[in-house]
């Protein structure tokens, strides 16, 4: 079963950008996320189209967060990513005329819809500023390992 971690990953990137203002290259963001720059650029494209970030080319350029973190919700970012599947489970569709399969699928579909509605409601209640505040609290408590701190600091110091 494949898992989609784009929302989690891009929220991580946006928090880096919010905490260390200024342009961040795709390469620096990729190092912080342990991925490649092309993956960062692909994912950031949807955010750029919605006006959450901008990209500047050339020396001293890079990605800059442009949204108001206090007003931008997880739901906003989720929609900018193209609404990746919230849950990986799906209904079986091998025998659509089978009344047993219809009964099971109907019940599961109702549950899936309720779970998705609940998650979207929660996503709409959490802003990027809320995540930044949680990050700062955790950072003050010293909850991050030294190796992660070094990788993040390196990302923040790279133009």
TILUM-298831 format. One record per atom (N, C-alpha, C): residue number from 0; residue in three letters; atom name; y, x, z. Coordinates in steps of 0.001 Angstrom, whole numbers. Layout:
! TILUM-298831
ATOM     i    aa   at         v         u         w
ATOM   NUM   ALA   CA         Y         X         Z
...
This chain:
! TILUM-298831
ATOM     i    aa   at         v         u         w
ATOM     0   UNK    N     -1168       852         0
ATOM     0   UNK   CA         0         0         0
ATOM     0   UNK    C      1239       904         0
ATOM     1   UNK    N      2078       778      -994
ATOM     1   UNK   CA      3237      1649     -1069
ATOM     1   UNK    C      4358      1133      -165
ATOM     2   UNK    N      5105      2073       364
ATOM     2   UNK   CA      6215      1730      1242
ATOM     2   UNK    C      7502      2176       582
ATOM     3   UNK    N      8547      1407       751
ATOM     3   UNK   CA      9840      1697       166
ATOM     3   UNK    C     10799      2065      1293
ATOM     4   UNK    N     11206      3317      1343
ATOM     4   UNK   CA     12092      3764      2416
ATOM     4   UNK    C     13513      4028      1920
ATOM     5   UNK    N     13855      3486       752
ATOM     5   UNK   CA     15197      3727       214
ATOM     5   UNK    C     16303      3233      1143
ATOM     6   UNK    N     16144      2051      1741
ATOM     6   UNK   CA     17191      1530      2622
ATOM     6   UNK    C     17394      2468      3812
ATOM     7   UNK    N     16324      2839      4458
ATOM     7   UNK   CA     16412      3752      5589
ATOM     7   UNK    C     17044      5076      5160
ATOM     8   UNK    N     16598      5600      4032
ATOM     8   UNK   CA     17122      6875      3545
ATOM     8   UNK    C     18597      6825      3208
ATOM     9   UNK    N     19007      5774      2514
ATOM     9   UNK   CA     20411      5713      2098
ATOM     9   UNK    C     21316      5431      3295
ATOM    10   UNK    N     20828      4709      4286
ATOM    10   UNK   CA     21614      4511      5504
ATOM    10   UNK    C     21813      5850      6212
ATOM    11   UNK    N     20774      6669      6220
ATOM    11   UNK   CA     20859      8017      6791
ATOM    11   UNK    C     21945      8819      6062
ATOM    12   UNK    N     21927      8777      4741
ATOM    12   UNK   CA     22925      9491      3933
ATOM    12   UNK    C     24329      8971      4224
ATOM    13   UNK    N     24490      7661      4262
ATOM    13   UNK   CA     25810      7082      4510
ATOM    13   UNK    C     26343      7466      5890
ATOM    14   UNK    N     25459      7548      6868
ATOM    14   UNK   CA     25903      7969      8197
ATOM    14   UNK    C     26378      9419      8177
ATOM    15   UNK    N     25661     10273      7464
ATOM    15   UNK   CA     26133     11656      7320
ATOM    15   UNK    C     27528     11665      6708
ATOM    16   UNK    N     27703     10870      5688
ATOM    16   UNK   CA     28987     10837      4994
ATOM    16   UNK    C     30094     10277      5892
ATOM    17   UNK    N     29768      9289      6691
ATOM    17   UNK   CA     30757      8690      7588
ATOM    17   UNK    C     31121      9642      8729
ATOM    18   UNK    N     30153     10400      9207
ATOM    18   UNK   CA     30379     11299     10335
ATOM    18   UNK    C     31062     12599      9923
ATOM    19   UNK    N     30904     12990      8675
ATOM    19   UNK   CA     31522     14224      8179
ATOM    19   UNK    C     32269     13894      6894
ATOM    20   UNK    N     33485     13334      7026
ATOM    20   UNK   CA     34237     12900      5846
ATOM    20   UNK    C     34460     14033      4854
ATOM    21   UNK    N     34672     13633      3619
ATOM    21   UNK   CA     34875     14596      2549
ATOM    21   UNK    C     33738     14509      1561
ATOM    22   UNK    N     33891     15165       433
ATOM    22   UNK   CA     32841     15086      -581
ATOM    22   UNK    C     31570     15833      -164
ATOM    23   UNK    N     30436     15251      -490
ATOM    23   UNK   CA     29122     15840      -234
ATOM    23   UNK    C     28381     15893     -1560
ATOM    24   UNK    N     27906     17055     -1916
ATOM    24   UNK   CA     27182     17179     -3177
ATOM    24   UNK    C     25817     16506     -3067
ATOM    25   UNK    N     25285     16135     -4214
ATOM    25   UNK   CA     23933     15565     -4248
ATOM    25   UNK    C     22935     16570     -3689
ATOM    26   UNK    N     23166     17849     -3940
ATOM    26   UNK   CA     22272     18895     -3454
ATOM    26   UNK    C     22277     18948     -1928
ATOM    27   UNK    N     23466     18879     -1320
ATOM    27   UNK   CA     23566     18925       142
ATOM    27   UNK    C     22927     17687       768
ATOM    28   UNK    N     23177     16523       178
ATOM    28   UNK   CA     22570     15290       689
ATOM    28   UNK    C     21057     15335       534
ATOM    29   UNK    N     20590     15885      -579
ATOM    29   UNK   CA     19148     15992      -815
ATOM    29   UNK    C     18493     16907       224
ATOM    30   UNK    N     19162     18006       578
ATOM    30   UNK   CA     18618     18896      1616
ATOM    30   UNK    C     18489     18154      2945
ATOM    31   UNK    N     19488     17379      3293
ATOM    31   UNK   CA     19450     16634      4556
ATOM    31   UNK    C     18329     15600      4556
ATOM    32   UNK    N     18013     15079      3385
ATOM    32   UNK   CA     17009     14027      3279
ATOM    32   UNK    C     15637     14548      2860
ATOM    33   UNK    N     15546     15860      2631
ATOM    33   UNK   CA     14286     16462      2202
ATOM    33   UNK    C     13762     15804       921
ATOM    34   UNK    N     14665     15667       -40
ATOM    34   UNK   CA     14314     15083     -1335
ATOM    34   UNK    C     15011     15897     -2409
ATOM    35   UNK    N     15080     15374     -3623
ATOM    35   UNK   CA     15754     16119     -4686
ATOM    35   UNK    C     17065     15437     -5067
ATOM    36   UNK    N     18003     16207     -5616
ATOM    36   UNK   CA     19323     15670     -5947
ATOM    36   UNK    C     19284     14500     -6935
ATOM    37   UNK    N     18340     14500     -7862
ATOM    37   UNK   CA     18251     13399     -8824
ATOM    37   UNK    C     17933     12085     -8119
ATOM    38   UNK    N     17084     12136     -7106
ATOM    38   UNK   CA     16762     10925     -6341
ATOM    38   UNK    C     17999     10414     -5611
ATOM    39   UNK    N     18793     11321     -5078
ATOM    39   UNK   CA     20036     10923     -4405
ATOM    39   UNK    C     20973     10257     -5413
ATOM    40   UNK    N     21156     10874     -6578
ATOM    40   UNK   CA     22077     10314     -7583
ATOM    40   UNK    C     21620      8929     -8048
ATOM    41   UNK    N     20314      8762     -8254
ATOM    41   UNK   CA     19790      7449     -8685
ATOM    41   UNK    C     20062      6392     -7633
ATOM    42   UNK    N     19819      6722     -6395
ATOM    42   UNK   CA     19995      5756     -5322
ATOM    42   UNK    C     21474      5455     -5091
ATOM    43   UNK    N     22308      6464     -5191
ATOM    43   UNK   CA     23744      6283     -4959
ATOM    43   UNK    C     24415      5478     -6073
ATOM    44   UNK    N     23804      5422     -7242
ATOM    44   UNK   CA     24414      4706     -8374
ATOM    44   UNK    C     24705      3248     -8041
ATOM    45   UNK    N     23763      2554     -7411
ATOM    45   UNK   CA     23987      1154     -7037
ATOM    45   UNK    C     25106       992     -6021
ATOM    46   UNK    N     25226      1957     -5140
ATOM    46   UNK   CA     26300      1920     -4146
ATOM    46   UNK    C     27654      2165     -4805
ATOM    47   UNK    N     27662      3059     -5787
ATOM    47   UNK   CA     28907      3337     -6505
ATOM    47   UNK    C     29358      2097     -7275
ATOM    48   UNK    N     28430      1417     -7918
ATOM    48   UNK   CA     28763       208     -8680
ATOM    48   UNK    C     29371      -866     -7791
ATOM    49   UNK    N     28965      -918     -6546
ATOM    49   UNK   CA     29479     -1925     -5603
ATOM    49   UNK    C     30713     -1443     -4840
ATOM    50   UNK    N     31131      -201     -5072
ATOM    50   UNK   CA     32336       312     -4442
ATOM    50   UNK    C     32161       876     -3045
ATOM    51   UNK    N     30935      1159     -2626
ATOM    51   UNK   CA     30702      1711     -1294
ATOM    51   UNK    C     30892      3223     -1257
ATOM    52   UNK    N     30681      3866     -2395
ATOM    52   UNK   CA     30872      5312     -2516
ATOM    52   UNK    C     31524      5603     -3859
ATOM    53   UNK    N     32043      6824     -3984
ATOM    53   UNK   CA     32517      7272     -5288
ATOM    53   UNK    C     32047      8701     -5472
ATOM    54   UNK    N     32000      9101     -6722
ATOM    54   UNK   CA     31575     10462     -7045
ATOM    54   UNK    C     32679     11136     -7835
ATOM    55   UNK    N     32942     12372     -7469
ATOM    55   UNK   CA     33909     13174     -8201
ATOM    55   UNK    C     33195     14404     -8722
ATOM    56   UNK    N     33414     14696     -9989
ATOM    56   UNK   CA     32773     15844    -10615
ATOM    56   UNK    C     33600     17096    -10407
ATOM    57   UNK    N     32968     18217    -10650
ATOM    57   UNK   CA     33679     19488    -10654
ATOM    57   UNK    C     33670     20193     -9316
ATOM    58   UNK    N     34335     21343     -9305
ATOM    58   UNK   CA     34425     22165     -8109
ATOM    58   UNK    C     35112     21376     -6987
ATOM    59   UNK    N     34474     21329     -5835
ATOM    59   UNK   CA     35020     20581     -4713
ATOM    59   UNK    C     34700     19101     -4763
ATOM    60   UNK    N     33955     18684     -5789
ATOM    60   UNK   CA     33602     17273     -5926
ATOM    60   UNK    C     32354     16922     -5139
ATOM    61   UNK    N     31945     15707     -5301
ATOM    61   UNK   CA     30747     15219     -4632
ATOM    61   UNK    C     30907     13742     -4305
ATOM    62   UNK    N     30020     13252     -3482
ATOM    62   UNK   CA     30005     11845     -3072
ATOM    62   UNK    C     30892     11658     -1852
ATOM    63   UNK    N     31651     10576     -1868
ATOM    63   UNK   CA     32507     10220      -744
ATOM    63   UNK    C     32285      8757      -420
ATOM    64   UNK    N     32178      8452       863
ATOM    64   UNK   CA     32044      7054      1289
ATOM    64   UNK    C     33419      6397      1175
ATOM    65   UNK    N     33469      5205       602
ATOM    65   UNK   CA     34743      4528       378
ATOM    65   UNK    C     34823      3171      1060
ATOM    66   UNK    N     33742      2748      1677
ATOM    66   UNK   CA     33740      1423      2303
ATOM    66   UNK    C     34232      1497      3735
ATOM    67   UNK    N     34595       365      4255
ATOM    67   UNK   CA     34970       229      5662
ATOM    67   UNK    C     33672        53      6449
ATOM    68   UNK    N     33311      1064      7222
ATOM    68   UNK   CA     32031      1038      7945
ATOM    68   UNK    C     31938      -112      8947
ATOM    69   UNK    N     33063      -564      9455
ATOM    69   UNK   CA     33055     -1666     10419
ATOM    69   UNK    C     32792     -3011      9748
ATOM    70   UNK    N     32954     -3061      8430
ATOM    70   UNK   CA     32755     -4331      7711
ATOM    70   UNK    C     31546     -4295      6786
ATOM    71   UNK    N     30966     -3128      6576
ATOM    71   UNK   CA     29830     -3001      5661
ATOM    71   UNK    C     28540     -3126      6451
ATOM    72   UNK    N     27729     -4115      6082
ATOM    72   UNK   CA     26504     -4398      6821
ATOM    72   UNK    C     25283     -3800      6127
ATOM    73   UNK    N     24200     -3754      6867
ATOM    73   UNK   CA     22943     -3328      6286
ATOM    73   UNK    C     22561     -4242      5123
ATOM    74   UNK    N     22898     -5513      5240
ATOM    74   UNK   CA     22601     -6465      4166
ATOM    74   UNK    C     23368     -6092      2897
ATOM    75   UNK    N     24623     -5674      3040
ATOM    75   UNK   CA     25399     -5239      1878
ATOM    75   UNK    C     24703     -4083      1163
ATOM    76   UNK    N     24252     -3113      1939
ATOM    76   UNK   CA     23596     -1935      1360
ATOM    76   UNK    C     22248     -2329       749
ATOM    77   UNK    N     21524     -3191      1427
ATOM    77   UNK   CA     20243     -3691       917
ATOM    77   UNK    C     20429     -4337      -462
ATOM    78   UNK    N     21446     -5165      -613
ATOM    78   UNK   CA     21704     -5802     -1910
ATOM    78   UNK    C     22147     -4781     -2948
ATOM    79   UNK    N     22914     -3774     -2537
ATOM    79   UNK   CA     23349     -2732     -3472
ATOM    79   UNK    C     22164     -1919     -3994
ATOM    80   UNK    N     21102     -1853     -3213
ATOM    80   UNK   CA     19897     -1134     -3643
ATOM    80   UNK    C     19013     -1987     -4547
ATOM    81   UNK    N     19410     -3208     -4799
ATOM    81   UNK   CA     18621     -4075     -5666
ATOM    81   UNK    C     17583     -4905     -4938
ATOM    82   UNK    N     17758     -5090     -3642
ATOM    82   UNK   CA     16887     -5910     -2807
ATOM    82   UNK    C     15422     -5469     -2860
ATOM    83   UNK    N     15142     -4267     -2397
ATOM    83   UNK   CA     13738     -3838     -2367
ATOM    83   UNK    C     12907     -4782     -1506
ATOM    84   UNK    N     11629     -4874     -1798
ATOM    84   UNK   CA     10743     -5774     -1062
ATOM    84   UNK    C     10812     -5480       429
ATOM    85   UNK    N     11009     -6513      1216
ATOM    85   UNK   CA     11104     -6356      2666
ATOM    85   UNK    C      9716     -6181      3270
ATOM    86   UNK    N      8765     -6939      2778
ATOM    86   UNK   CA      7397     -6790      3267
ATOM    86   UNK    C      6488     -6514      2081
ATOM    87   UNK    N      5477     -5722      2328
ATOM    87   UNK   CA      4579     -5306      1244
ATOM    87   UNK    C      3468     -6325       975
ATOM    88   UNK    N      3202     -7194      1928
ATOM    88   UNK   CA      2124     -8171      1727
ATOM    88   UNK    C      2523     -9214       693
ATOM    89   UNK    N      1564     -9623       -81
ATOM    89   UNK   CA      1775    -10669     -1082
ATOM    89   UNK    C       556    -11596     -1098
ATOM    90   UNK    N       745    -12742     -1725
ATOM    90   UNK   CA      -351    -13698     -1857
ATOM    90   UNK    C     -1342    -13256     -2918
ATOM    91   UNK    N     -2588    -13600     -2674
ATOM    91   UNK   CA     -3656    -13381     -3650
ATOM    91   UNK    C     -3500    -14455     -4719
ATOM    92   UNK    N     -3680    -14086     -5966
ATOM    92   UNK   CA     -3514    -15043     -7065
ATOM    92   UNK    C     -4685    -14963     -8049
ATOM    93   UNK    N     -5874    -14789     -7539
ATOM    93   UNK   CA     -7052    -14665     -8393
ATOM    93   UNK    C     -7588    -16003     -8867
ATOM    94   UNK    N     -7394    -17052     -8080
ATOM    94   UNK   CA     -7934    -18372     -8424
ATOM    94   UNK    C     -6872    -19437     -8142
ATOM    95   UNK    N     -5866    -19525     -8995
ATOM    95   UNK   CA     -4758    -20455     -8718
ATOM    95   UNK    C     -5169    -21924     -8640
ATOM    96   UNK    N     -6307    -22302     -9205
ATOM    96   UNK   CA     -6761    -23694     -9133
ATOM    96   UNK    C     -7564    -23987     -7868
ATOM    97   UNK    N     -7890    -22969     -7104
ATOM    97   UNK   CA     -8683    -23129     -5887
ATOM    97   UNK    C     -7790    -23695     -4778
ATOM    98   UNK    N     -8165    -24844     -4222
ATOM    98   UNK   CA     -7345    -25472     -3182
ATOM    98   UNK    C     -7312    -24646     -1901
ATOM    99   UNK    N     -8361    -23896     -1636
ATOM    99   UNK   CA     -8355    -23020      -467
ATOM    99   UNK    C     -7296    -21932      -638
ATOM   100   UNK    N     -7281    -21308     -1816
ATOM   100   UNK   CA     -6277    -20285     -2078
ATOM   100   UNK    C     -4879    -20891     -2036
ATOM   101   UNK    N     -4722    -22090     -2543
ATOM   101   UNK   CA     -3420    -22762     -2499
ATOM   101   UNK    C     -2961    -22988     -1064
ATOM   102   UNK    N     -3895    -23430      -194
ATOM   102   UNK   CA     -3555    -23679      1210
ATOM   102   UNK    C     -3154    -22377      1913
ATOM   103   UNK    N     -3934    -21333      1700
ATOM   103   UNK   CA     -3633    -20034      2309
ATOM   103   UNK    C     -2292    -19527      1795
ATOM   104   UNK    N     -2092    -19545       471
ATOM   104   UNK   CA      -862    -19029      -116
ATOM   104   UNK    C       370    -19811       330
ATOM   105   UNK    N       220    -21113       489
ATOM   105   UNK   CA      1339    -21928       935
ATOM   105   UNK    C      1766    -21528      2349
ATOM   106   UNK    N       792    -21388      3226
ATOM   106   UNK   CA      1091    -21008      4601
ATOM   106   UNK    C      1699    -19606      4661
ATOM   107   UNK    N      1096    -18677      3949
ATOM   107   UNK   CA      1615    -17318      3951
ATOM   107   UNK    C      3010    -17247      3331
ATOM   108   UNK    N      3228    -17983      2258
ATOM   108   UNK   CA      4538    -17968      1601
ATOM   108   UNK    C      5627    -18441      2562
ATOM   109   UNK    N      5341    -19487      3320
ATOM   109   UNK   CA      6308    -19970      4315
ATOM   109   UNK    C      6605    -18888      5353
ATOM   110   UNK    N      5557    -18204      5789
ATOM   110   UNK   CA      5734    -17135      6778
ATOM   110   UNK    C      6524    -15981      6193
ATOM   111   UNK    N      6184    -15562      4978
ATOM   111   UNK   CA      6909    -14463      4327
ATOM   111   UNK    C      8390    -14801      4193
ATOM   112   UNK    N      8680    -16034      3777
ATOM   112   UNK   CA     10082    -16451      3626
ATOM   112   UNK    C     10812    -16432      4966
ATOM   113   UNK    N     10141    -16858      6024
ATOM   113   UNK   CA     10766    -16864      7358
ATOM   113   UNK    C     11042    -15433      7829
ATOM   114   UNK    N     10098    -14530      7595
ATOM   114   UNK   CA     10281    -13124      7982
ATOM   114   UNK    C     11452    -12520      7210
ATOM   115   UNK    N     11499    -12748      5920
ATOM   115   UNK   CA     12584    -12209      5107
ATOM   115   UNK    C     13939    -12779      5527
ATOM   116   UNK    N     13990    -14070      5814
ATOM   116   UNK   CA     15242    -14692      6254
ATOM   116   UNK    C     15699    -14090      7581
ATOM   117   UNK    N     14763    -13875      8507
ATOM   117   UNK   CA     15092    -13280      9792
ATOM   117   UNK    C     15609    -11855      9617
ATOM   118   UNK    N     14962    -11073      8772
ATOM   118   UNK   CA     15406     -9697      8550
ATOM   118   UNK    C     16779     -9663      7890
ATOM   119   UNK    N     17008    -10517      6914
ATOM   119   UNK   CA     18321    -10549      6256
ATOM   119   UNK    C     19410    -10982      7237
ATOM   120   UNK    N     19084    -11909      8121
ATOM   120   UNK   CA     20047    -12328      9151
ATOM   120   UNK    C     20393    -11139     10035
ATOM   121   UNK    N     19379    -10414     10460
ATOM   121   UNK   CA     19623     -9240     11309
ATOM   121   UNK    C     20412     -8176     10542
ATOM   122   UNK    N     20054     -7940      9278
ATOM   122   UNK   CA     20786     -6976      8448
ATOM   122   UNK    C     22267     -7352      8371
ATOM   123   UNK    N     22568     -8634      8352
ATOM   123   UNK   CA     23964     -9067      8232
ATOM   123   UNK    C     24737     -8883      9542
ATOM   124   UNK    N     24038     -8641     10641
ATOM   124   UNK   CA     24672     -8493     11955
ATOM   124   UNK    C     24939     -7036     12326
ATOM   125   UNK    N     24378     -6098     11573
ATOM   125   UNK   CA     24505     -4680     11906
ATOM   125   UNK    C     25362     -3994     10847
ATOM   126   UNK    N     26404     -3308     11301
ATOM   126   UNK   CA     27294     -2601     10381
ATOM   126   UNK    C     26996     -1098     10404
ATOM   127   UNK    N     27559      -415      9415
ATOM   127   UNK   CA     27452      1041      9408
ATOM   127   UNK    C     28125      1624     10652
ATOM   128   UNK    N     29201       997     11114
ATOM   128   UNK   CA     29874      1458     12335
ATOM   128   UNK    C     28944      1325     13546
ATOM   129   UNK    N     28140       267     13590
ATOM   129   UNK   CA     27170       112     14674
ATOM   129   UNK    C     26162      1258     14658
ATOM   130   UNK    N     25688      1619     13465
ATOM   130   UNK   CA     24742      2723     13354
ATOM   130   UNK    C     25392      4041     13767
ATOM   131   UNK    N     26648      4244     13380
ATOM   131   UNK   CA     27366      5461     13767
ATOM   131   UNK    C     27509      5550     15281
ATOM   132   UNK    N     27815      4431     15916
ATOM   132   UNK   CA     27951      4418     17376
ATOM   132   UNK    C     26617      4762     18039
ATOM   133   UNK    N     25529      4212     17530
ATOM   133   UNK   CA     24204      4510     18069
ATOM   133   UNK    C     23881      5993     17861
ATOM   134   UNK    N     24210      6518     16678
ATOM   134   UNK   CA     24001      7933     16399
ATOM   134   UNK    C     24743      8800     17413
ATOM   135   UNK    N     26018      8496     17651
ATOM   135   UNK   CA     26822      9305     18575
ATOM   135   UNK    C     26263      9254     19989
ATOM   136   UNK    N     25785      8094     20409
ATOM   136   UNK   CA     25173      7959     21732
ATOM   136   UNK    C     23932      8831     21832
ATOM   137   UNK    N     23082      8754     20824
ATOM   137   UNK   CA     21853      9554     20824
ATOM   137   UNK    C     22167     11047     20764
ATOM   138   UNK    N     23165     11393     19972
ATOM   138   UNK   CA     23561     12797     19855
ATOM   138   UNK    C     24062     13319     21206
ATOM   139   UNK    N     24846     12517     21909
ATOM   139   UNK   CA     25368     12912     23213
ATOM   139   UNK    C     24244     13090     24234
ATOM   140   UNK    N     23170     12341     24048
ATOM   140   UNK   CA     22022     12448     24954
ATOM   140   UNK    C     21086     13581     24549
ATOM   141   UNK    N     21392     14250     23425
ATOM   141   UNK   CA     20587     15388     22976
ATOM   141   UNK    C     19199     15030     22519
ATOM   142   UNK    N     19057     13910     21796
ATOM   142   UNK   CA     17735     13430     21403
ATOM   142   UNK    C     17219     14000     20082
ATOM   143   UNK    N     17987     14834     19401
ATOM   143   UNK   CA     17543     15352     18109
ATOM   143   UNK    C     17010     16767     18278
ATOM   144   UNK    N     15926     17072     17587
ATOM   144   UNK   CA     15347     18405     17672
ATOM   144   UNK    C     16278     19444     17059
ATOM   145   UNK    N     16120     20673     17477
ATOM   145   UNK   CA     16963     21764     16987
ATOM   145   UNK    C     16843     21932     15480
ATOM   146   UNK    N     15639     21845     14924
ATOM   146   UNK   CA     15472     22048     13478
ATOM   146   UNK    C     16202     20958     12686
ATOM   147   UNK    N     16175     19720     13162
ATOM   147   UNK   CA     16907     18653     12473
ATOM   147   UNK    C     18401     18866     12609
ATOM   148   UNK    N     18858     19290     13779
ATOM   148   UNK   CA     20280     19562     13964
ATOM   148   UNK    C     20749     20640     12995
ATOM   149   UNK    N     19945     21690     12834
ATOM   149   UNK   CA     20316     22765     11921
ATOM   149   UNK    C     20402     22260     10491
ATOM   150   UNK    N     19440     21448     10068
ATOM   150   UNK   CA     19449     20935      8699
ATOM   150   UNK    C     20666     20046      8476
ATOM   151   UNK    N     20996     19194      9447
ATOM   151   UNK   CA     22146     18313      9319
ATOM   151   UNK    C     23454     19105      9336
ATOM   152   UNK    N     23542     20088     10227
ATOM   152   UNK   CA     24742     20915     10277
ATOM   152   UNK    C     24918     21675      8970
ATOM   153   UNK    N     23823     22166      8406
ATOM   153   UNK   CA     23912     22876      7135
ATOM   153   UNK    C     24426     21936      6041
ATOM   154   UNK    N     23946     20709      6036
ATOM   154   UNK   CA     24398     19728      5044
ATOM   154   UNK    C     25875     19460      5212
ATOM   155   UNK    N     26328     19347      6458
ATOM   155   UNK   CA     27722     19015      6708
ATOM   155   UNK    C     28660     20173      6377
ATOM   156   UNK    N     28176     21407      6450
ATOM   156   UNK   CA     29035     22554      6178
ATOM   156   UNK    C     29013     22977      4715
ATOM   157   UNK    N     28155     22344      3918
ATOM   157   UNK   CA     28058     22693      2506
ATOM   157   UNK    C     29029     21832      1698
ATOM   158   UNK    N     29874     22456       878
ATOM   158   UNK   CA     30825     21657        79
ATOM   158   UNK    C     30136     20863      -993
